[in-house]
Amino acid sequence: MPKQLISTAQAAEMLGVRPQTMRIWRVKGCGPKYVRYGGTRGKVFYHPDEIQSWLVMRTYDSTSEESARRRVA
């Protein structure tokens, strides 16, 4: 595993959520991008830059900006 990748538990800690939340987000396709090693049953890792990008995409100046972005998506 490349040293810059972090585990699901570490990513969850960075985001202040439970590891189970990260798993749910993966199933729904709404969380940060991830890397899976070892096939469909392999371990999942995250790159910290992907987590940061995911957070930036969810950063708003106001609730009206958030609402406008959600209507477009």
N, C-alpha and C positions, 0 to 999 in steps of 0.2 A: 504494500500500500504506500503510495507517495506520502511523504511527511506532511504536506500541506492539507491533506484531507482530514476531516474530523468525523467522529461517529455520530449516530443518530442522537445518542444521549448528550453528547457535547453540543450538537446543534440545538437541541431542545433547550439546554441550559442557556445558550446564547440568546435565544428568543423568549425565554421565560415561560415555556410551555412544557408539558409532559412529553416524554418520548412517544407515548401512544397518540398524542395529537399529531406528531410528525408523521406517524404511520397512516393516520386517517387522511391527512393532507396529501400523502403520496397516492392513496387510492383514489381520491377525488380529483387529483391533478391541480391542486390549488396552492401547494407549498413551494418551497425553493427547489430548484433543480438538484438532482442527486446522481450519484454514481453507484452502480451495483457491481460488485465483484463476485464471480463464481456462479453465474447463471441465475435462473429465476428464483432460486432459494438462497442465493449468496448474500453476503453482508452489504449493507447500504452505508455510503459515506457522503459527506457534503463538503464542498469547497467553500471556505469562508467568503470568498468573493461573490459566490452565487447567493449566499445568504444576505450579504450586503446589498446586492442588486435587487433582490426580492423586497427588502425593506424599503429601498429608495422608491420602487414602483408603488409602494403603499404609503408614501409620505405626502401629506396634503397641507395646504396653507389654510384651508377653511372647509367647513362641512359642505358648502355649496360647490367647491371644486371637487370634493369627493363624490357628491351626487352626480355632477356633470360627467365625470369619468366613468362612473358606473353605468350611466345611460348609454354612453358610447360603446362600452364593452358589451 
